[in-house]
Amino acid sequence: MLRILGDHNSIINNFLLQMRDVNLQQDRMRFRRNLERIGEIFAYEISKALTYKNYEVTTPLGVARVPVYEENIVLATLLRSGLPFQQGILNYFDQAESAFISAYRRFEEGDEFKISFGNITSPDINNKTLILSDPMLASGSSMYMAYKALLDKGKPQHTHIVSIIASEEGVNYLKKHLSTKNSTIWTVAIDNELTVKSYIVPGLGDAGDLAYGHKA
């Protein structure tokens, strides 16, 4: 299942515009805050897809019944651009467990590169709801590799793949490799072009550099 939040008019597109704008995005604090705010909106939208149970709560004047989601949630993200994005999701799913994946591109001859993984820190994800986030979904291969690596920690009941901007190629890659029954892809916008170095066009540039500064 594919959910494109930017197809519907809402404030999420205001935040996306600021992140894409070549002048506004130079303000790193604003860029990180927009990553976080969009993460909060995704958390709210994903919450609508969860399973709920009614609970009784005692108020000063009586007893009220309130529906509360039941899933055990694990939030996973790819370092480093994913940190503020995941924080936004965590702001709403504040009781969730967290997983962190160290991944980077290692360029070789010409435009060739490989995705390398460092440490993976994760709780048990078996039969839990996994929300795997990365601001940019380019080719889709690194996101899928991260998902496969997390399977060493168990098999999730349902996986939500969350990005802010995705390429058509990346979305199609995940559709091909993920179970359509037990996974949902979420994004704000899908861009058509992907360069040989797996940068999305028009995209917004390197989200990690914009959030934390250029790598030496």
C-alpha positions as CSV (number, residue, x, y, z in Angstrom):
1,M,0.0,0.0,0.0
2,L,1.3,3.5,-0.9
3,R,0.2,6.6,0.9
4,I,1.2,10.0,-0.6
5,L,0.4,12.7,1.9
6,G,1.4,15.6,-0.3
7,D,-1.4,14.7,-2.8
8,H,-3.9,16.2,-0.4
9,N,-3.8,19.9,0.6
10,S,-2.4,20.3,4.1
11,I,0.3,22.1,6.1
12,I,2.7,19.3,5.4
13,N,3.4,20.9,2.0
14,N,4.3,24.2,3.6
15,F,7.1,22.4,5.5
16,L,8.2,20.5,2.3
17,L,8.4,23.8,0.4
18,Q,10.8,25.2,3.0
19,M,12.9,22.1,2.9
20,R,13.2,22.2,-0.9
21,D,13.9,25.9,-1.1
22,V,17.7,26.4,-1.8
23,N,17.8,29.6,0.3
24,L,15.6,28.6,3.2
25,Q,17.2,25.2,3.6
26,Q,20.6,26.9,4.5
27,D,19.1,27.5,8.0
28,R,20.1,24.2,9.6
29,M,17.9,24.6,12.6
30,R,14.8,25.3,10.5
31,F,15.7,22.3,8.3
32,R,16.0,19.9,11.3
33,R,12.8,21.3,12.8
34,N,10.9,20.7,9.5
35,L,12.2,17.1,9.5
36,E,10.8,16.8,13.0
37,R,7.5,18.5,12.2
38,I,6.9,16.3,9.2
39,G,7.7,13.2,11.3
40,E,5.0,14.3,13.7
41,I,2.5,14.5,10.9
42,F,3.4,11.1,9.7
43,A,3.0,9.7,13.2
44,Y,-0.5,11.1,13.4
45,E,-1.4,9.6,10.0
46,I,0.1,6.2,10.7
47,S,-1.8,6.1,14.0
48,K,-5.0,6.0,12.0
49,A,-3.9,2.6,10.6
50,L,-3.3,0.9,14.0
51,T,-5.6,-1.4,16.0
52,Y,-7.5,0.2,18.9
53,K,-9.0,-1.1,22.1
54,N,-11.4,0.8,24.4
55,Y,-10.1,1.6,27.9
56,E,-11.9,3.0,30.8
57,V,-10.4,6.0,32.6
58,T,-11.6,7.7,35.8
59,T,-12.1,11.5,35.6
60,P,-13.0,13.8,38.5
61,L,-16.7,13.5,37.4
62,G,-17.0,9.9,36.3
63,V,-15.7,7.2,34.0
64,A,-14.9,7.7,30.3
65,R,-14.2,5.1,27.6
66,V,-11.2,6.0,25.3
67,P,-9.9,4.0,22.3
68,V,-6.1,3.5,22.6
69,Y,-3.9,1.8,20.1
70,E,-2.6,-1.6,21.1
71,E,0.5,-2.2,18.9
72,N,4.0,-2.4,20.3
73,I,5.9,0.0,18.1
74,V,9.6,0.1,17.2
75,L,10.9,3.2,15.4
76,A,14.0,2.5,13.3
77,T,16.0,5.1,11.3
78,L,19.2,5.4,9.2
79,L,21.8,7.7,10.6
80,R,22.4,10.6,10.4
81,S,19.7,12.5,8.5
82,G,17.0,10.3,10.0
83,L,17.6,11.4,13.6
84,P,15.4,14.5,13.6
85,F,12.8,12.8,11.4
86,Q,12.6,9.9,13.8
87,Q,12.4,12.3,16.8
88,G,9.3,13.8,15.3
89,I,7.7,10.3,15.1
90,L,8.8,9.6,18.6
91,N,7.3,12.8,19.9
92,Y,3.9,11.2,19.2
93,F,4.7,7.5,19.7
94,D,6.5,8.4,22.9
95,Q,6.4,4.9,24.4
96,A,7.9,3.3,21.4
97,E,11.3,1.5,21.3
98,S,14.0,2.7,19.0
99,A,16.5,1.2,16.6
100,F,19.4,2.9,14.8
101,I,21.2,1.8,11.7
102,S,24.6,3.2,10.6
103,A,24.7,3.4,6.8
104,Y,26.8,5.3,4.3
105,R,27.7,5.4,0.6
106,R,31.2,4.2,-0.4
107,F,32.1,5.6,-3.8
108,E,34.4,3.6,-6.0
109,E,35.5,4.2,-9.6
110,G,33.5,6.8,-11.5
111,D,29.9,7.1,-10.3
112,E,29.8,3.6,-8.8
113,F,29.1,3.2,-5.1
114,K,28.1,0.7,-2.6
115,I,25.9,1.0,0.5
116,S,27.9,0.0,3.6
117,F,26.4,-0.7,7.0
118,G,28.1,-0.2,10.4
119,N,26.5,-1.0,13.7
120,I,22.8,-1.8,14.1
121,T,21.3,-1.2,17.6
122,S,17.7,-2.6,17.8
123,P,15.3,-4.2,20.3
124,D,13.4,-7.3,19.5
125,I,10.9,-6.5,16.7
126,N,9.1,-9.9,16.5
127,N,5.4,-9.4,16.0
128,K,5.7,-5.7,16.6
129,T,4.9,-2.7,14.4
130,L,8.1,-1.5,12.7
131,I,8.3,2.1,11.5
132,L,11.4,2.4,9.4
133,S,12.2,6.0,8.4
134,D,14.7,7.9,6.2
135,P,14.0,11.4,4.8
136,M,14.9,10.4,1.2
137,L,13.9,7.2,-0.6
138,A,16.2,7.2,-3.6
139,S,17.0,3.8,-5.3
140,G,15.2,1.9,-2.5
141,S,18.1,-0.5,-2.0
142,S,19.5,1.0,1.2
143,M,16.1,1.1,2.8
144,Y,15.4,-2.5,1.8
145,M,18.9,-3.6,3.0
146,A,18.2,-1.9,6.4
147,Y,14.8,-3.7,6.6
148,K,16.5,-7.1,5.8
149,A,19.2,-6.4,8.4
150,L,16.5,-5.7,11.1
151,L,14.9,-9.1,10.4
152,D,17.8,-10.6,12.5
153,K,15.9,-9.1,15.4
154,G,12.6,-10.8,14.5
155,K,9.8,-10.6,12.0
156,P,7.5,-7.5,12.4
157,Q,3.8,-7.9,12.3
158,H,3.6,-4.9,9.9
159,T,6.2,-2.5,8.5
160,H,5.7,1.1,7.7
161,I,8.4,2.6,5.4
162,V,8.4,6.4,5.8
163,S,10.2,9.0,3.7
164,I,9.6,12.7,2.9
165,I,10.7,12.6,-0.8
166,A,10.8,9.4,-2.8
167,S,11.8,8.6,-6.4
168,E,9.5,6.6,-8.6
169,E,12.3,4.0,-9.0
170,G,12.7,3.7,-5.2
171,V,9.0,3.2,-4.7
172,N,8.8,0.6,-7.4
173,Y,11.8,-1.2,-6.0
174,L,10.2,-1.5,-2.6
175,K,6.9,-2.6,-4.1
176,K,8.7,-5.4,-5.8
177,H,10.7,-6.6,-2.8
178,L,8.3,-6.0,0.2
179,S,5.2,-8.0,1.1
180,T,2.2,-6.0,-0.1
181,K,0.1,-7.6,2.7
182,N,2.4,-6.6,5.6
183,S,3.9,-3.3,4.6
184,T,2.9,0.3,3.8
185,I,5.0,2.9,2.0
186,W,4.5,6.5,3.2
187,T,5.8,9.7,1.6
188,V,5.0,13.3,1.0
189,A,6.1,13.6,-2.6
190,I,7.4,11.3,-5.4
191,D,9.9,12.8,-7.9
192,N,10.5,11.4,-11.3
193,E,14.3,11.5,-11.8
194,L,17.1,9.7,-10.1
195,T,20.7,10.5,-11.1
196,V,23.5,7.9,-11.5
197,K,24.7,8.8,-8.0
198,S,21.2,8.1,-6.7
199,Y,20.2,11.7,-6.0
200,I,16.6,12.5,-6.4
201,V,15.7,15.3,-8.8
202,P,14.4,17.9,-8.0
203,G,14.6,16.5,-4.5
204,L,16.3,18.8,-2.0
205,G,20.0,17.9,-1.9
206,D,21.7,15.9,0.8
207,A,19.5,15.8,3.8
208,G,22.2,14.8,6.2
209,D,24.5,17.7,5.1
210,L,21.6,20.1,5.3
211,A,20.8,19.0,8.8
212,Y,24.2,18.7,10.3
213,G,26.8,20.2,7.9
214,H,29.0,18.8,5.1
215,K,31.1,15.7,5.7
216,A,34.9,16.2,5.4
